[in-house]
Amino acid sequence: MAMVNSFRSVRMLFSATGFRHLWTSRALLVDQSDTDNKKESQQPIHEENDEEYEKNIKTKILGASLKFVPDMGWTKQAISAGAESIGYPGVIHGLFPNGGADLVHHFYFMCNRELNETLQKMLLNVKEDSTSPRKTAEHQVLDAVETRLRMVIPYKKTWPQALAIMTLPPNVPIALANLLTLVDDICYYVGDRSVDFNWYTRRMILAIIYKATELYMLQDSSEDHKETWKFLETRIKEAVQIHSLFSSSVKPDEALSRAAESASAAFVTARNILGLK
């Protein structure tokens, strides 16, 4: 009940579109961009180029560092190795004050962007070929989550370290923003354009399903992680049933309570399998 009241109070302060903007990390990026633009307007052009040059170097180094993560983990050592592999001195890791957190954030951001581009192409293909049968929303969400989780598999051995890094207090805001951006993109390209109460609940439930499946995948030794995809499919089916509650005569408070119970149960199950607190 308290959560419902919280949602309502927020909606009184912001429009649905405004709150959707705050939901994702795009809000953080836009705010930062606006600040940077104000600074750049007061600085010589060569300083703007220097900043862009440094940003490009960082992106190249982090990208090159990912191939060292399976052996070195999400560490400054991996960043140093990545820098050296493309001709920069290893000590350049000093450009990354947050160390492994910078590397995890870069990976998460790149994976989200890749999924976003994939979903865009799929939507465009459907629009161009109206005769091709379209998958149900349930299967689209299932495919999108599986596609995104498969990007983690090459780093599965060290991924628990990445999760631990991003649960540190300074890293939680950006980690949460990355997760919410991910589920927002999936919902959006599946066709969710609603601005009602269900907008929030669908994303909340999908975020919990994603994290629960991610945890389950870490201990899954089945061929091609088939047990993980079964776990995911079950959770999605449960989410569809939960959605029917919101579409029925059940009161929002009661429906939200059932949704939270079901989603939390899935998360706790995966967490207990890993022995996590």
N, C-alpha and C positions, 0 to 999 in steps of 0.2 A: 504494500500500500504506500509505503514511504517513497518507493522508487517511482510509482505512478505519479504521486504528487509532485515529485521532483521534476519529472518530464513536463508536467503541466505548467509548473512555474517557469520553467525555461522557455516554453513555447509562448508564454505571455510576453517575454522579453524580446524574443527573436521570431521572425517569420520562419516558416518551414524552410524556405530557400536559404535564409541566413544561417539557420542551425545546421543544415546539411553542409554548408560551407565550413563551419567550425568543426564538424564531425571529422573531417579528413585532414591530413597533413598539408593539403593544398593551402589551407588557411595559413599555416605556419610559413609555408614557402612564399605566399603572396605578401604576407606582412614583412618578411625578410627582404623580399625583392623591392618593395616600396621603400624600405629604409635604405637599402643599397643605392637605389636610384636617386634618392635625395642627396646622399653623400657624393655620388658620382657627378651630380650636376654642379657641385661645388669644387670639384677636383679637376686637374688637368687631364687631358685625354690619355696621356701616356700612363698615368696611374691606373686608369680604368683598364687599359690593356694589360698592365702588369697583374692586376687582380684576376683577370680572365685567364691569363697565361698560367698563373699559379693554380687556379681551379682545374685547368685542363691537365696539368702535371699530376695533381692529386688523383684525379679520376683515372688516369693511365696507370699510376702506381697501384692503386687499389684494385683495378681490374687485373693487373699482372700478378698481384699478390694472391688472388683466389686459388691459383693452381698449387700454391704451397700450403694452403690451409689443411688439406687432408693429413699432412705429415706434421705440420708445425702448429696447427690450431689457429684460433682467431687471436693472434698475438702480434706484437711489434716485430718479432723475429720474422714472421711471415711477410710483413710489410717491407722490412729491410731486404729480404730475399727477392721480393717482387720488384723493388726499386732497382736492385743490382742487375736483375735479369733484363731490364730494358735500358741499362746504361747509366743509372743514377747511383750515387754513393749510398751505402746502406744506412748511414747516419741521417739520411733525409727523412727517416721515420719521425724525426722531430716535428715535421709538418702536421703530424697527427697526434695532438695532445691527448686524445681519448683512446689511443691505441686500438685494441681489438674492437671496441665499440664502433669506431669509425669504419672498420672493415665490415662488421656485421650490418651496419646501417646501409653501407654501399651495396652489399649483396642483396639485402631485402628490397632496397629501392630499385635496383636493376631487375630483379625478378618480378616485382610488381609492374614495372614498366613493360617488360616483355609480355606478361599476361595481358595487360591492357591492350597492347598492340594486337595480340592474338584474338582477343574478344572483338576488337574493332573490325578486324578482317572478316571474322566469322559473320558478324552482323551485316557487313557490306555484301558479302557473298549471298546471304539470304535475301537481301533486298534486290539484288541484281537477278537472282534466279528464283522467281516467285513460284515456279513449278516444283521446286525441290521441297520435299517434306521437312518441316521444321521440328526439331526435338522439343519435347515438353520442357517447361521451366525447370522441373525437377532434374531432368537429365542434363540440362545445360549447366545448372549449378554443380551437379556431381562431376561433370567433365572439367569444369573450370577449377574446382578445388583440387581434383586429382592432378591436373596439369601443373598447378602451382606447387603442390607438395612434391611432385617428381623433380622439381628443380632443386630440392633440398637433398635428395637421395645421394648425389655424389659427395656430399659433405656430412653424411649421416653420422659417421664416427665421431666427428667433432661438434656436431650440432648441439648436444647438451651443453657444451661450453658456451656456445653462442647464446643459448637461452638464458644461461646463468648470468652472462654479462649484461644482457638487456633487462634483467630484473633488478639490477642495481639502481637505487633511487635516481641518480642523475640521468639514467638512460631510459627510464620508464616512459616519460612523455613521448619521445620520438618512436619508441617501440610500439606504444599504443596507437599513435597516429599512423604508423605503417600498417598495422593490422586493420584499423578501421578504414583506411584507404583501400586496402585489398578487398574487404567484403563489400564496400560501397561500389567499387567498380564491377564486381560480379553481379550484384543486384541490379545495377543500372543497365548493364548490357543484356541481362536476361529479360529486361523489359519493365522493371519496377520504376515507375515515374510518379508513384503516389506521394502525397504530402500529408497523409493522415497519420494517426497513431501507429498504424502497422509499419510505417516506414522505419521507425526506431526499433521495434521489436524484431523485425526480420533481420536487421543487421546485427542486433545483439545476439540473437540465436545463432546466426551463421558464424559470427566471430568465435563463439564458444565451441561450435562444431569443428571449426577449422583447428583450433588449438587442441581440442581433445583428440582429433585424428592425427595431428602432428605428433603428439605424445605417444599415441598408440603405435605409430609407424616406427618410432625409435627402437622399440623392442621386437618388432615384427621380423622374423627370419624366414617367412614363407616365400615361395618363389614369386618374384616380381611383386612382392608385397600384396599378394592377393587378399590376405586376411585384413589388411588395412583398408583396402577398397570396399570389402564387405562391411567393415565397421562404419565406414563413411556412408555407404548406401543406406544402412540401417538408420543412422542419425538423420539423414536427409528425409527419409520416409517419415520418421517421427516429427520432423519439422513441418512436413506437409500436413500431418494430422493436427499439429498445433495451429497452423494457419487456418484450418477449418474452424477451429474454436473462435478465432477472431472474426470469422465471417458468419458465425452463427449468432444465436441470441444470448450466448454466454456473456456475462458482464466483463469488460476489459480487465478489471482488477483480478477476477477469478482466472481469466485466460492467461494473463501475464504470470500469475502465480504458478499455473500448470506448466507454462513454457519454461520458467526459471527452474522448476523442479526437474523437468526432463533434461534440459540442457546441462544443468549442474550435475545430474547423475551420470551423464555421459562423460563429463570432464573428470569427475572423481574416479570413475572406473578406469580411465586411461592413466590418471595420475597414480592410482594405487598399484597398477600393473608395474609401473616404473619405480615404485617405492619412494615417490617424492612426497615431501611435506608441503 
